[in-house]
Amino acid sequence: MFDSLKYVVLVALVLAGCTTVPPAAVHQPMTARPAPAAEAPGGNGSIYQAGYTNRSLFEDRRARNVGDTLIITINEKISASKKSSSTADRKGSTSMTVPLLGTLSGANVLKTPISGSSESTFEGKGDSSANNAFTGTIAVTVIEVLPNGNLLVSGEKQMNINQGGEFVRFSGVVNPTTVSAANTVSSTQVADARMEYKGTGYIDEAQTMGWLARFFLSVLPF
């Protein structure tokens, strides 16, 4: 029983170590094939080939159908800042005198004035800023044509360099009217845009906290 359990654990660890593709948060799938074109009636000629394409010779090559490709020009620059400050000040004082206590011996000592004061001060400041830039180009595929004509696109670019890999992913909803004659569109004109830039390899692993350290970081109260 224990030998089989050790074997299962070992296989799971090996499979986990072999998993090099990071999970994706973009729209799935990241590619799609066009539907088979219906064969048009008629014979083939020197120019016309039946079923070769479903587009007219006078149409441009802008993406409009499932399986068409589109070039996304990523040009994202986001800058945000926030600053806040608050101050509170409160002061108070009081003074009183204890009266004489008749003819009791030593009562004159109790006629000493009694005073007290309190002071409370609070000051808080906060300042945060963020600057992000993401530029580049990526080819995506139309994976769905929405009822209103908008195109749901998604794509991935993989680059393996020496001991590591880079994954660039993009997805979003494109309005066909924003696609240029060169079949390109800016990422700033894509709705519900999702962009990812992830890496794999020992360099990326060296910058990632281990799972045991993350566990203790989440459960330790100090």
Secondary structure as GFF3:
##gff-version 3
##sequence-region A 1 222
A	DSSP	alpha_helix	2	18	.	.	.	ID=ss1
A	DSSP	beta_strand	69	97	.	.	.	ID=ss2
A	DSSP	three_ten_helix	107	111	.	.	.	ID=ss3
A	DSSP	beta_strand	113	145	.	.	.	ID=ss4
A	DSSP	beta_strand	151	161	.	.	.	ID=ss5
A	DSSP	beta_strand	164	174	.	.	.	ID=ss6
A	DSSP	three_ten_helix	176	178	.	.	.	ID=ss7
A	DSSP	beta_strand	184	186	.	.	.	ID=ss8
A	DSSP	three_ten_helix	187	189	.	.	.	ID=ss9
A	DSSP	beta_strand	191	201	.	.	.	ID=ss10
A	DSSP	alpha_helix	202	206	.	.	.	ID=ss11
A	DSSP	alpha_helix	211	219	.	.	.	ID=ss12
###
